[in-house]
Amino acid sequence: MPMNNRISGHIIRCIGLAVFLLSTAIPTGVGHAGRRVKGEWLLPKYYPDGFDGWGRIDTITANTVVIGDTVLGLSPQVESRTPTKKYATSAYFKPGNLVGFITNSRNEVISLWLIKE
């Protein structure tokens, strides 16, 4: 019996460590379903009250954006906003930019919001 208790204890510690490591691996700024996040930024009135996620752009193409090491698809109808342009093009968004985003039910970005620091 003592051997089974040691094995059970080891398994429980391994599972606990795995859960801890997975929970710390989730990028900050990436929102969770149904919950909007809002930073401490001064934003124009036409910006939303919160975002599904936010972070720095690593790369951006016509179909995808990588924000904080998280790859997100861009909706074909993605809308872009900046603090000075209510309707902007994706040309305003570059690697290193701080952005907020809103996603649809397929986890595609439907709007991308430039945040000035």
Biopython code that builds the backbone (N, CA, C, O; Angstrom):
import numpy as np
from Bio.PDB.StructureBuilder import StructureBuilder

atoms = [
    (1, "MET", "N", (0.796, -1.209, 0.000)),
    (1, "MET", "CA", (0.000, 0.000, 0.000)),
    (1, "MET", "C", (0.839, 1.274, 0.000)),
    (1, "MET", "O", (0.477, 2.209, -0.714)),
    (2, "PRO", "N", (1.934, 1.374, 0.751)),
    (2, "PRO", "CA", (2.701, 2.608, 0.763)),
    (2, "PRO", "C", (3.200, 2.987, -0.628)),
    (2, "PRO", "O", (3.289, 4.174, -0.944)),
    (3, "MET", "N", (3.529, 1.994, -1.473)),
    (3, "MET", "CA", (4.015, 2.283, -2.809)),
    (3, "MET", "C", (2.930, 2.966, -3.645)),
    (3, "MET", "O", (3.226, 3.906, -4.383)),
    (4, "ASN", "N", (1.673, 2.506, -3.541)),
    (4, "ASN", "CA", (0.561, 3.116, -4.270)),
    (4, "ASN", "C", (0.332, 4.545, -3.825)),
    (4, "ASN", "O", (0.030, 5.403, -4.655)),
    (5, "ASN", "N", (0.469, 4.829, -2.524)),
    (5, "ASN", "CA", (0.295, 6.197, -2.033)),
    (5, "ASN", "C", (1.366, 7.112, -2.592)),
    (5, "ASN", "O", (1.080, 8.259, -2.936)),
    (6, "ARG", "N", (2.611, 6.620, -2.691)),
    (6, "ARG", "CA", (3.691, 7.440, -3.247)),
    (6, "ARG", "C", (3.441, 7.728, -4.718)),
    (6, "ARG", "O", (3.658, 8.850, -5.177)),
    (7, "ILE", "N", (2.992, 6.735, -5.453)),
    (7, "ILE", "CA", (2.705, 6.923, -6.880)),
    (7, "ILE", "C", (1.544, 7.893, -7.055)),
    (7, "ILE", "O", (1.603, 8.780, -7.907)),
    (8, "SER", "N", (0.492, 7.738, -6.260)),
    (8, "SER", "CA", (-0.655, 8.648, -6.341)),
    (8, "SER", "C", (-0.236, 10.072, -6.021)),
    (8, "SER", "O", (-0.648, 11.006, -6.709)),
    (9, "GLY", "N", (0.571, 10.251, -4.994)),
    (9, "GLY", "CA", (1.054, 11.582, -4.630)),
    (9, "GLY", "C", (1.895, 12.195, -5.734)),
    (9, "GLY", "O", (1.786, 13.390, -6.012)),
    (10, "HIS", "N", (2.737, 11.380, -6.368)),
    (10, "HIS", "CA", (3.578, 11.854, -7.471)),
    (10, "HIS", "C", (2.712, 12.281, -8.653)),
    (10, "HIS", "O", (2.964, 13.320, -9.263)),
    (11, "ILE", "N", (1.700, 11.491, -8.978)),
    (11, "ILE", "CA", (0.806, 11.819, -10.090)),
    (11, "ILE", "C", (0.059, 13.117, -9.810)),
    (11, "ILE", "O", (-0.075, 13.960, -10.698)),
    (12, "ILE", "N", (-0.423, 13.282, -8.598)),
    (12, "ILE", "CA", (-1.147, 14.506, -8.244)),
    (12, "ILE", "C", (-0.225, 15.712, -8.348)),
    (12, "ILE", "O", (-0.647, 16.753, -8.850)),
    (13, "ARG", "N", (1.023, 15.608, -7.890)),
    (13, "ARG", "CA", (1.964, 16.724, -7.996)),
    (13, "ARG", "C", (2.255, 17.043, -9.461)),
    (13, "ARG", "O", (2.343, 18.216, -9.826)),
    (14, "CYS", "N", (2.403, 16.027, -10.300)),
    (14, "CYS", "CA", (2.668, 16.251, -11.726)),
    (14, "CYS", "C", (1.492, 16.943, -12.406)),
    (14, "CYS", "O", (1.682, 17.858, -13.207)),
    (15, "ILE", "N", (0.291, 16.508, -12.089)),
    (15, "ILE", "CA", (-0.904, 17.141, -12.665)),
    (15, "ILE", "C", (-0.999, 18.590, -12.197)),
    (15, "ILE", "O", (-1.293, 19.482, -12.992)),
    (16, "GLY", "N", (-0.753, 18.822, -10.919)),
    (16, "GLY", "CA", (-0.780, 20.189, -10.390)),
    (16, "GLY", "C", (0.242, 21.075, -11.072)),
    (16, "GLY", "O", (-0.057, 22.218, -11.418)),
    (17, "LEU", "N", (1.454, 20.555, -11.271)),
    (17, "LEU", "CA", (2.490, 21.321, -11.958)),
    (17, "LEU", "C", (2.085, 21.601, -13.400)),
    (17, "LEU", "O", (2.304, 22.707, -13.893)),
    (18, "ALA", "N", (1.502, 20.625, -14.084)),
    (18, "ALA", "CA", (1.070, 20.819, -15.470)),
    (18, "ALA", "C", (-0.011, 21.899, -15.562)),
    (18, "ALA", "O", (0.035, 22.748, -16.452)),
    (19, "VAL", "N", (-0.974, 21.868, -14.652)),
    (19, "VAL", "CA", (-2.036, 22.883, -14.650)),
    (19, "VAL", "C", (-1.439, 24.259, -14.401)),
    (19, "VAL", "O", (-1.818, 25.225, -15.063)),
    (20, "PHE", "N", (-0.512, 24.362, -13.459)),
    (20, "PHE", "CA", (0.138, 25.641, -13.174)),
    (20, "PHE", "C", (0.874, 26.159, -14.401)),
    (20, "PHE", "O", (0.736, 27.329, -14.758)),
    (21, "LEU", "N", (1.661, 25.292, -15.055)),
    (21, "LEU", "CA", (2.423, 25.722, -16.224)),
    (21, "LEU", "C", (1.516, 26.145, -17.371)),
    (21, "LEU", "O", (1.799, 27.131, -18.051)),
    (22, "LEU", "N", (0.435, 25.417, -17.593)),
    (22, "LEU", "CA", (-0.505, 25.804, -18.646)),
    (22, "LEU", "C", (-1.181, 27.131, -18.341)),
    (22, "LEU", "O", (-1.384, 27.943, -19.243)),
    (23, "SER", "N", (-1.528, 27.357, -17.089)),
    (23, "SER", "CA", (-2.206, 28.609, -16.742)),
    (23, "SER", "C", (-1.279, 29.803, -16.876)),
    (23, "SER", "O", (-1.744, 30.901, -17.181)),
    (24, "THR", "N", (0.008, 29.628, -16.662)),
    (24, "THR", "CA", (0.943, 30.745, -16.823)),
    (24, "THR", "C", (1.347, 30.936, -18.268)),
    (24, "THR", "O", (1.910, 31.975, -18.612)),
    (25, "ALA", "N", (1.075, 29.957, -19.131)),
    (25, "ALA", "CA", (1.440, 30.063, -20.540)),
    (25, "ALA", "C", (0.422, 30.851, -21.354)),
    (25, "ALA", "O", (0.713, 31.224, -22.490)),
    (26, "ILE", "N", (-0.758, 31.113, -20.808)),
    (26, "ILE", "CA", (-1.783, 31.874, -21.533)),
    (26, "ILE", "C", (-1.302, 33.318, -21.625)),
    (26, "ILE", "O", (-1.013, 33.935, -20.600)),
    (27, "PRO", "N", (-1.211, 33.869, -22.845)),
    (27, "PRO", "CA", (-0.700, 35.230, -22.992)),
    (27, "PRO", "C", (-1.586, 36.239, -22.276)),
    (27, "PRO", "O", (-2.813, 36.145, -22.318)),
    (28, "THR", "N", (-0.955, 37.200, -21.621)),
    (28, "THR", "CA", (-1.728, 38.263, -20.996)),
    (28, "THR", "C", (-2.304, 39.133, -22.080)),
    (28, "THR", "O", (-1.702, 39.282, -23.143)),
    (29, "GLY", "N", (-3.433, 39.698, -21.834)),
    (29, "GLY", "CA", (-4.065, 40.549, -22.819)),
    (29, "GLY", "C", (-5.021, 39.815, -23.726)),
    (29, "GLY", "O", (-5.893, 40.445, -24.325)),
    (30, "VAL", "N", (-4.896, 38.539, -23.848)),
    (30, "VAL", "CA", (-5.824, 37.786, -24.676)),
    (30, "VAL", "C", (-7.042, 37.487, -23.827)),
    (30, "VAL", "O", (-6.947, 36.822, -22.796)),
    (31, "GLY", "N", (-8.193, 37.984, -24.270)),
    (31, "GLY", "CA", (-9.408, 37.867, -23.480)),
    (31, "GLY", "C", (-9.956, 36.460, -23.461)),
    (31, "GLY", "O", (-9.538, 35.606, -24.243)),
    (32, "HIS", "N", (-10.877, 36.230, -22.580)),
    (32, "HIS", "CA", (-11.556, 34.950, -22.481)),
    (32, "HIS", "C", (-12.976, 35.133, -22.978)),
    (32, "HIS", "O", (-13.534, 36.226, -22.889)),
    (33, "ALA", "N", (-13.550, 34.086, -23.492)),
    (33, "ALA", "CA", (-14.873, 34.143, -24.100)),
    (33, "ALA", "C", (-15.873, 34.846, -23.195)),
    (33, "ALA", "O", (-15.985, 34.529, -22.011)),
    (34, "GLY", "N", (-16.592, 35.796, -23.757)),
    (34, "GLY", "CA", (-17.653, 36.461, -23.025)),
    (34, "GLY", "C", (-17.195, 37.568, -22.095)),
    (34, "GLY", "O", (-18.029, 38.240, -21.488)),
    (35, "ARG", "N", (-15.904, 37.772, -21.969)),
    (35, "ARG", "CA", (-15.404, 38.777, -21.046)),
    (35, "ARG", "C", (-14.560, 39.782, -21.816)),
    (35, "ARG", "O", (-13.646, 39.392, -22.542)),
    (36, "ARG", "N", (-14.844, 41.030, -21.674)),
    (36, "ARG", "CA", (-14.065, 42.070, -22.338)),
    (36, "ARG", "C", (-13.053, 42.645, -21.362)),
    (36, "ARG", "O", (-13.338, 42.791, -20.173)),
    (37, "VAL", "N", (-11.875, 42.969, -21.866)),
    (37, "VAL", "CA", (-10.833, 43.556, -21.036)),
    (37, "VAL", "C", (-10.652, 45.012, -21.434)),
    (37, "VAL", "O", (-10.857, 45.391, -22.587)),
    (38, "LYS", "N", (-10.270, 45.805, -20.466)),
    (38, "LYS", "CA", (-10.047, 47.228, -20.729)),
    (38, "LYS", "C", (-8.813, 47.672, -19.980)),
    (38, "LYS", "O", (-8.706, 47.482, -18.768)),
    (39, "GLY", "N", (-7.895, 48.256, -20.695)),
    (39, "GLY", "CA", (-6.676, 48.770, -20.082)),
    (39, "GLY", "C", (-6.900, 50.154, -19.506)),
    (39, "GLY", "O", (-8.018, 50.669, -19.483)),
    (40, "GLU", "N", (-5.830, 50.730, -19.052)),
    (40, "GLU", "CA", (-5.880, 52.064, -18.446)),
    (40, "GLU", "C", (-5.451, 53.130, -19.455)),
    (40, "GLU", "O", (-4.624, 53.986, -19.140)),
    (41, "TRP", "N", (-6.006, 53.081, -20.656)),
    (41, "TRP", "CA", (-5.639, 54.009, -21.707)),
    (41, "TRP", "C", (-6.696, 55.090, -21.850)),
    (41, "TRP", "O", (-7.864, 54.880, -21.522)),
    (42, "LEU", "N", (-6.280, 56.235, -22.336)),
    (42, "LEU", "CA", (-7.226, 57.283, -22.728)),
    (42, "LEU", "C", (-7.555, 57.038, -24.195)),
    (42, "LEU", "O", (-6.696, 57.170, -25.067)),
    (43, "LEU", "N", (-8.797, 56.683, -24.455)),
    (43, "LEU", "CA", (-9.205, 56.315, -25.802)),
    (43, "LEU", "C", (-10.295, 57.249, -26.310)),
    (43, "LEU", "O", (-11.048, 57.812, -25.515)),
    (44, "PRO", "N", (-10.388, 57.420, -27.636)),
    (44, "PRO", "CA", (-11.467, 58.242, -28.197)),
    (44, "PRO", "C", (-12.838, 57.673, -27.837)),
    (44, "PRO", "O", (-12.968, 56.489, -27.524)),
    (45, "LYS", "N", (-13.854, 58.530, -27.886)),
    (45, "LYS", "CA", (-15.216, 58.131, -27.523)),
    (45, "LYS", "C", (-15.759, 57.013, -28.411)),
    (45, "LYS", "O", (-16.583, 56.216, -27.963)),
    (46, "TYR", "N", (-15.306, 56.944, -29.667)),
    (46, "TYR", "CA", (-15.832, 55.908, -30.566)),
    (46, "TYR", "C", (-15.180, 54.543, -30.360)),
    (46, "TYR", "O", (-15.556, 53.582, -31.030)),
    (47, "TYR", "N", (-14.209, 54.436, -29.446)),
    (47, "TYR", "CA", (-13.612, 53.137, -29.118)),
    (47, "TYR", "C", (-14.562, 52.378, -28.196)),
    (47, "TYR", "O", (-15.334, 52.993, -27.461)),
    (48, "PRO", "N", (-14.510, 51.032, -28.231)),
    (48, "PRO", "CA", (-15.409, 50.249, -27.373)),
    (48, "PRO", "C", (-15.022, 50.364, -25.899)),
    (48, "PRO", "O", (-13.918, 50.802, -25.573)),
    (49, "ASP", "N", (-15.927, 49.974, -25.021)),
    (49, "ASP", "CA", (-15.657, 49.997, -23.582)),
    (49, "ASP", "C", (-14.655, 48.931, -23.169)),
    (49, "ASP", "O", (-14.086, 49.010, -22.080)),
    (50, "GLY", "N", (-14.433, 47.951, -24.007)),
    (50, "GLY", "CA", (-13.469, 46.893, -23.717)),
    (50, "GLY", "C", (-13.177, 46.104, -24.972)),
    (50, "GLY", "O", (-13.872, 46.232, -25.981)),
    (51, "PHE", "N", (-12.137, 45.282, -24.900)),
    (51, "PHE", "CA", (-11.717, 44.466, -26.025)),
    (51, "PHE", "C", (-11.773, 42.993, -25.635)),
    (51, "PHE", "O", (-11.745, 42.655, -24.452)),
    (52, "ASP", "N", (-11.853, 42.124, -26.634)),
    (52, "ASP", "CA", (-11.750, 40.694, -26.365)),
    (52, "ASP", "C", (-10.311, 40.327, -26.021)),
    (52, "ASP", "O", (-10.063, 39.305, -25.380)),
    (53, "GLY", "N", (-9.382, 41.142, -26.439)),
    (53, "GLY", "CA", (-7.972, 40.946, -26.123)),
    (53, "GLY", "C", (-7.167, 42.138, -26.576)),
    (53, "GLY", "O", (-7.665, 42.992, -27.310)),
    (54, "TRP", "N", (-5.933, 42.197, -26.143)),
    (54, "TRP", "CA", (-5.051, 43.279, -26.557)),
    (54, "TRP", "C", (-3.606, 42.814, -26.421)),
    (54, "TRP", "O", (-3.313, 41.840, -25.728)),
    (55, "GLY", "N", (-2.722, 43.519, -27.087)),
    (55, "GLY", "CA", (-1.293, 43.207, -27.020)),
    (55, "GLY", "C", (-0.562, 43.885, -28.151)),
    (55, "GLY", "O", (-1.114, 44.733, -28.852)),
    (56, "ARG", "N", (0.682, 43.501, -28.319)),
    (56, "ARG", "CA", (1.512, 44.081, -29.387)),
    (56, "ARG", "C", (1.481, 43.173, -30.609)),
    (56, "ARG", "O", (1.521, 41.948, -30.498)),
    (57, "ILE", "N", (1.408, 43.802, -31.768)),
    (57, "ILE", "CA", (1.431, 43.043, -33.018)),
    (57, "ILE", "C", (2.842, 42.506, -33.229)),
    (57, "ILE", "O", (3.819, 43.254, -33.197)),
    (58, "ASP", "N", (2.929, 41.188, -33.446)),
    (58, "ASP", "CA", (4.196, 40.570, -33.832)),
    (58, "ASP", "C", (4.324, 40.599, -35.347)),
    (58, "ASP", "O", (5.341, 41.037, -35.884)),
    (59, "THR", "N", (3.282, 40.129, -36.036)),
    (59, "THR", "CA", (3.220, 40.185, -37.499)),
    (59, "THR", "C", (1.768, 40.371, -37.911)),
    (59, "THR", "O", (0.844, 40.029, -37.173)),
    (60, "ILE", "N", (1.591, 40.919, -39.101)),
    (60, "ILE", "CA", (0.241, 41.080, -39.642)),
    (60, "ILE", "C", (0.305, 40.876, -41.148)),
    (60, "ILE", "O", (1.181, 41.413, -41.827)),
    (61, "THR", "N", (-0.652, 40.078, -41.664)),
    (61, "THR", "CA", (-0.786, 39.845, -43.101)),
    (61, "THR", "C", (-2.237, 40.131, -43.474)),
    (61, "THR", "O", (-3.020, 40.597, -42.646)),
    (62, "ALA", "N", (-2.584, 39.852, -44.710)),
    (62, "ALA", "CA", (-3.958, 40.077, -45.163)),
    (62, "ALA", "C", (-4.945, 39.147, -44.460)),
    (62, "ALA", "O", (-6.123, 39.481, -44.332)),
    (63, "ASN", "N", (-4.475, 37.979, -44.003)),
    (63, "ASN", "CA", (-5.386, 36.982, -43.433)),
    (63, "ASN", "C", (-5.199, 36.715, -41.946)),
    (63, "ASN", "O", (-6.110, 36.194, -41.302)),
    (64, "THR", "N", (-4.054, 37.053, -41.391)),
    (64, "THR", "CA", (-3.782, 36.735, -39.989)),
    (64, "THR", "C", (-3.047, 37.878, -39.299)),
    (64, "THR", "O", (-2.416, 38.726, -39.930)),
    (65, "VAL", "N", (-3.158, 37.862, -37.991)),
    (65, "VAL", "CA", (-2.382, 38.772, -37.162)),
    (65, "VAL", "C", (-1.865, 37.950, -35.982)),
    (65, "VAL", "O", (-2.585, 37.122, -35.424)),
    (66, "VAL", "N", (-0.623, 38.187, -35.618)),
    (66, "VAL", "CA", (-0.044, 37.551, -34.439)),
    (66, "VAL", "C", (0.116, 38.639, -33.397)),
    (66, "VAL", "O", (0.860, 39.599, -33.592)),
    (67, "ILE", "N", (-0.596, 38.477, -32.283)),
    (67, "ILE", "CA", (-0.574, 39.456, -31.193)),
    (67, "ILE", "C", (-0.102, 38.733, -29.945)),
    (67, "ILE", "O", (-0.756, 37.805, -29.470)),
    (68, "GLY", "N", (1.040, 39.163, -29.412)),
    (68, "GLY", "CA", (1.566, 38.532, -28.205)),
    (68, "GLY", "C", (1.755, 37.036, -28.365)),
    (68, "GLY", "O", (1.407, 36.269, -27.468)),
    (69, "ASP", "N", (2.301, 36.611, -29.495)),
    (69, "ASP", "CA", (2.557, 35.200, -29.811)),
    (69, "ASP", "C", (1.296, 34.376, -30.025)),
    (69, "ASP", "O", (1.376, 33.149, -30.080)),
    (70, "THR", "N", (0.134, 35.012, -30.148)),
    (70, "THR", "CA", (-1.116, 34.301, -30.411)),
    (70, "THR", "C", (-1.546, 34.583, -31.852)),
    (70, "THR", "O", (-1.725, 35.740, -32.234)),
    (71, "VAL", "N", (-1.710, 33.527, -32.648)),
    (71, "VAL", "CA", (-2.115, 33.668, -34.047)),
    (71, "VAL", "C", (-3.636, 33.765, -34.115)),
    (71, "VAL", "O", (-4.349, 32.906, -33.597)),
    (72, "LEU", "N", (-4.119, 34.823, -34.759)),
    (72, "LEU", "CA", (-5.559, 35.038, -34.918)),
    (72, "LEU", "C", (-5.859, 35.267, -36.393)),
    (72, "LEU", "O", (-5.133, 35.986, -37.079)),
    (73, "GLY", "N", (-6.933, 34.648, -36.876)),
    (73, "GLY", "CA", (-7.371, 34.911, -38.238)),
    (73, "GLY", "C", (-8.064, 36.257, -38.305)),
    (73, "GLY", "O", (-8.692, 36.691, -37.340)),
    (74, "LEU", "N", (-7.948, 36.909, -39.437)),
    (74, "LEU", "CA", (-8.654, 38.169, -39.664)),
    (74, "LEU", "C", (-9.899, 37.878, -40.490)),
    (74, "LEU", "O", (-9.825, 37.191, -41.509)),
    (75, "SER", "N", (-11.027, 38.390, -40.061)),
    (75, "SER", "CA", (-12.253, 38.270, -40.833)),
    (75, "SER", "C", (-12.051, 38.992, -42.166)),
    (75, "SER", "O", (-11.341, 39.997, -42.215)),
    (76, "PRO", "N", (-12.661, 38.500, -43.243)),
    (76, "PRO", "CA", (-12.563, 39.216, -44.519)),
    (76, "PRO", "C", (-13.113, 40.644, -44.428)),
    (76, "PRO", "O", (-12.722, 41.510, -45.211)),
    (77, "GLN", "N", (-14.015, 40.889, -43.480)),
    (77, "GLN", "CA", (-14.592, 42.224, -43.304)),
    (77, "GLN", "C", (-14.008, 42.952, -42.094)),
    (77, "GLN", "O", (-14.685, 43.787, -41.495)),
    (78, "VAL", "N", (-12.756, 42.648, -41.725)),
    (78, "VAL", "CA", (-12.164, 43.271, -40.535)),
    (78, "VAL", "C", (-12.181, 44.796, -40.682)),
    (78, "VAL", "O", (-11.872, 45.340, -41.742)),
    (79, "GLU", "N", (-12.545, 45.455, -39.604)),
    (79, "GLU", "CA", (-12.562, 46.922, -39.569)),
    (79, "GLU", "C", (-11.376, 47.399, -38.742)),
    (79, "GLU", "O", (-11.038, 46.804, -37.718)),
    (80, "SER", "N", (-10.756, 48.470, -39.193)),
    (80, "SER", "CA", (-9.579, 49.014, -38.515)),
    (80, "SER", "C", (-9.880, 50.428, -38.028)),
    (80, "SER", "O", (-10.501, 51.226, -38.730)),
    (81, "ARG", "N", (-9.425, 50.719, -36.807)),
    (81, "ARG", "CA", (-9.644, 52.045, -36.207)),
    (81, "ARG", "C", (-8.346, 52.533, -35.579)),
    (81, "ARG", "O", (-7.563, 51.737, -35.059)),
    (82, "THR", "N", (-8.124, 53.829, -35.627)),
    (82, "THR", "CA", (-6.989, 54.446, -34.939)),
    (82, "THR", "C", (-7.527, 55.618, -34.120)),
    (82, "THR", "O", (-8.670, 56.033, -34.314)),
    (83, "PRO", "N", (-6.722, 56.151, -33.215)),
    (83, "PRO", "CA", (-7.202, 57.306, -32.443)),
    (83, "PRO", "C", (-7.518, 58.536, -33.299)),
    (83, "PRO", "O", (-8.271, 59.410, -32.871)),
    (84, "THR", "N", (-6.946, 58.605, -34.505)),
    (84, "THR", "CA", (-7.202, 59.761, -35.369)),
    (84, "THR", "C", (-8.086, 59.441, -36.577)),
    (84, "THR", "O", (-8.539, 60.352, -37.270)),
    (85, "LYS", "N", (-8.330, 58.176, -36.830)),
    (85, "LYS", "CA", (-9.156, 57.770, -37.974)),
    (85, "LYS", "C", (-10.208, 56.764, -37.530)),
    (85, "LYS", "O", (-9.885, 55.652, -37.112)),
    (86, "LYS", "N", (-11.477, 57.171, -37.625)),
    (86, "LYS", "CA", (-12.563, 56.268, -37.243)),
    (86, "LYS", "C", (-12.644, 55.085, -38.203)),
    (86, "LYS", "O", (-13.035, 53.990, -37.800)),
    (87, "TYR", "N", (-12.284, 55.290, -39.451)),
    (87, "TYR", "CA", (-12.254, 54.233, -40.454)),
    (87, "TYR", "C", (-10.880, 54.272, -41.108)),
    (87, "TYR", "O", (-10.587, 55.159, -41.910)),
    (88, "ALA", "N", (-10.043, 53.304, -40.758)),
    (88, "ALA", "CA", (-8.670, 53.269, -41.253)),
    (88, "ALA", "C", (-8.453, 52.002, -42.076)),
    (88, "ALA", "O", (-9.325, 51.136, -42.141)),
    (89, "THR", "N", (-7.299, 51.906, -42.695)),
    (89, "THR", "CA", (-6.917, 50.691, -43.409)),
    (89, "THR", "C", (-5.882, 49.943, -42.576)),
    (89, "THR", "O", (-5.323, 50.476, -41.617)),
    (90, "SER", "N", (-5.646, 48.704, -42.966)),
    (90, "SER", "CA", (-4.663, 47.908, -42.228)),
    (90, "SER", "C", (-3.242, 48.443, -42.384)),
    (90, "SER", "O", (-2.343, 48.023, -41.656)),
    (91, "ALA", "N", (-3.027, 49.362, -43.322)),
    (91, "ALA", "CA", (-1.703, 49.953, -43.512)),
    (91, "ALA", "C", (-1.225, 50.704, -42.265)),
    (91, "ALA", "O", (-0.024, 50.917, -42.102)),
    (92, "TYR", "N", (-2.137, 51.104, -41.394)),
    (92, "TYR", "CA", (-1.778, 51.816, -40.163)),
    (92, "TYR", "C", (-1.212, 50.885, -39.094)),
    (92, "TYR", "O", (-0.646, 51.353, -38.106)),
    (93, "PHE", "N", (-1.357, 49.578, -39.277)),
    (93, "PHE", "CA", (-0.984, 48.611, -38.251)),
    (93, "PHE", "C", (0.326, 47.923, -38.612)),
    (93, "PHE", "O", (0.441, 47.279, -39.655)),
    (94, "LYS", "N", (1.310, 48.070, -37.732)),
    (94, "LYS", "CA", (2.661, 47.556, -37.956)),
    (94, "LYS", "C", (3.114, 46.715, -36.764)),
    (94, "LYS", "O", (2.590, 46.870, -35.661)),
    (95, "PRO", "N", (4.087, 45.823, -36.983)),
    (95, "PRO", "CA", (4.664, 45.094, -35.845)),
    (95, "PRO", "C", (5.155, 46.065, -34.773)),
    (95, "PRO", "O", (5.778, 47.084, -35.071)),
    (96, "GLY", "N", (4.862, 45.725, -33.533)),
    (96, "GLY", "CA", (5.243, 46.571, -32.403)),
    (96, "GLY", "C", (4.116, 47.460, -31.915)),
    (96, "GLY", "O", (4.162, 47.945, -30.784)),
    (97, "ASN", "N", (3.085, 47.689, -32.759)),
    (97, "ASN", "CA", (1.944, 48.518, -32.348)),
    (97, "ASN", "C", (1.169, 47.835, -31.233)),
    (97, "ASN", "O", (0.993, 46.617, -31.242)),
    (98, "LEU", "N", (0.708, 48.628, -30.275)),
    (98, "LEU", "CA", (-0.199, 48.139, -29.241)),
    (98, "LEU", "C", (-1.616, 48.253, -29.796)),
    (98, "LEU", "O", (-2.025, 49.319, -30.257)),
    (99, "VAL", "N", (-2.366, 47.142, -29.748)),
    (99, "VAL", "CA", (-3.713, 47.119, -30.311)),
    (99, "VAL", "C", (-4.678, 46.399, -29.384)),
    (99, "VAL", "O", (-4.284, 45.569, -28.565)),
    (100, "GLY", "N", (-5.941, 46.734, -29.532)),
    (100, "GLY", "CA", (-7.028, 45.977, -28.943)),
    (100, "GLY", "C", (-7.787, 45.334, -30.088)),
    (100, "GLY", "O", (-7.746, 45.824, -31.217)),
    (101, "PHE", "N", (-8.478, 44.241, -29.805)),
    (101, "PHE", "CA", (-9.225, 43.592, -30.881)),
    (101, "PHE", "C", (-10.510, 42.990, -30.354)),
    (101, "PHE", "O", (-10.642, 42.686, -29.169)),
    (102, "ILE", "N", (-11.460, 42.826, -31.276)),
    (102, "ILE", "CA", (-12.735, 42.181, -30.988)),
    (102, "ILE", "C", (-12.866, 41.022, -31.970)),
    (102, "ILE", "O", (-12.562, 41.158, -33.155)),
    (103, "THR", "N", (-13.327, 39.871, -31.457)),
    (103, "THR", "CA", (-13.436, 38.679, -32.285)),
    (103, "THR", "C", (-14.894, 38.255, -32.446)),
    (103, "THR", "O", (-15.767, 38.667, -31.682)),
    (104, "ASN", "N", (-15.134, 37.422, -33.456)),
    (104, "ASN", "CA", (-16.467, 36.853, -33.662)),
    (104, "ASN", "C", (-16.520, 35.448, -33.052)),
    (104, "ASN", "O", (-15.580, 35.030, -32.376)),
    (105, "SER", "N", (-17.601, 34.730, -33.286)),
    (105, "SER", "CA", (-17.774, 33.398, -32.697)),
    (105, "SER", "C", (-16.773, 32.380, -33.245)),
    (105, "SER", "O", (-16.561, 31.335, -32.629)),
    (106, "ARG", "N", (-16.160, 32.666, -34.383)),
    (106, "ARG", "CA", (-15.138, 31.765, -34.944)),
    (106, "ARG", "C", (-13.729, 32.181, -34.527)),
    (106, "ARG", "O", (-12.742, 31.673, -35.059)),
    (107, "ASN", "N", (-13.641, 33.101, -33.580)),
    (107, "ASN", "CA", (-12.379, 33.614, -33.056)),
    (107, "ASN", "C", (-11.564, 34.339, -34.127)),
    (107, "ASN", "O", (-10.334, 34.371, -34.066)),
    (108, "GLU", "N", (-12.257, 34.920, -35.107)),
    (108, "GLU", "CA", (-11.601, 35.764, -36.101)),
    (108, "GLU", "C", (-11.690, 37.206, -35.612)),
    (108, "GLU", "O", (-12.689, 37.608, -35.016)),
    (109, "VAL", "N", (-10.651, 37.969, -35.868)),
    (109, "VAL", "CA", (-10.672, 39.391, -35.509)),
    (109, "VAL", "C", (-11.602, 40.109, -36.471)),
    (109, "VAL", "O", (-11.410, 40.068, -37.686)),
    (110, "ILE", "N", (-12.623, 40.774, -35.911)),
    (110, "ILE", "CA", (-13.545, 41.542, -36.746)),
    (110, "ILE", "C", (-13.282, 43.040, -36.658)),
    (110, "ILE", "O", (-13.710, 43.805, -37.522)),
    (111, "SER", "N", (-12.572, 43.455, -35.606)),
    (111, "SER", "CA", (-12.146, 44.856, -35.539)),
    (111, "SER", "C", (-10.836, 44.947, -34.772)),
    (111, "SER", "O", (-10.619, 44.272, -33.767)),
    (112, "LEU", "N", (-9.970, 45.818, -35.295)),
    (112, "LEU", "CA", (-8.642, 46.026, -34.756)),
    (112, "LEU", "C", (-8.512, 47.509, -34.428)),
    (112, "LEU", "O", (-8.792, 48.367, -35.265)),
    (113, "TRP", "N", (-8.083, 47.804, -33.196)),
    (113, "TRP", "CA", (-8.057, 49.164, -32.673)),
    (113, "TRP", "C", (-6.646, 49.542, -32.244)),
    (113, "TRP", "O", (-6.087, 48.925, -31.338)),
    (114, "LEU", "N", (-6.070, 50.547, -32.885)),
    (114, "LEU", "CA", (-4.724, 51.012, -32.530)),
    (114, "LEU", "C", (-4.796, 51.782, -31.213)),
    (114, "LEU", "O", (-5.658, 52.643, -31.034)),
    (115, "ILE", "N", (-3.898, 51.468, -30.306)),
    (115, "ILE", "CA", (-3.840, 52.160, -29.008)),
    (115, "ILE", "C", (-2.549, 52.947, -28.931)),
    (115, "ILE", "O", (-1.460, 52.377, -29.009)),
    (116, "LYS", "N", (-2.667, 54.236, -28.780)),
    (116, "LYS", "CA", (-1.488, 55.092, -28.616)),
    (116, "LYS", "C", (-1.078, 55.085, -27.165)),
    (116, "LYS", "O", (-1.908, 55.215, -26.266)),
    (117, "GLU", "N", (0.207, 54.931, -26.950)),
    (117, "GLU", "CA", (0.713, 54.883, -25.568)),
    (117, "GLU", "C", (1.106, 56.258, -25.089)),
    (117, "GLU", "O", (1.552, 56.412, -23.952)),
]
sb = StructureBuilder()
sb.init_structure("model")
sb.init_model(0)
sb.init_chain("A")
sb.init_seg("    ")
for serial, (resi, resn, name, xyz) in enumerate(atoms, 1):
    if name == "N":
        sb.init_residue(resn, " ", resi, " ")
    sb.init_atom(name, np.array(xyz, "f"), 0.0, 1.0, " ", f" {name:<3s}", serial, name[0])
structure = sb.get_structure()
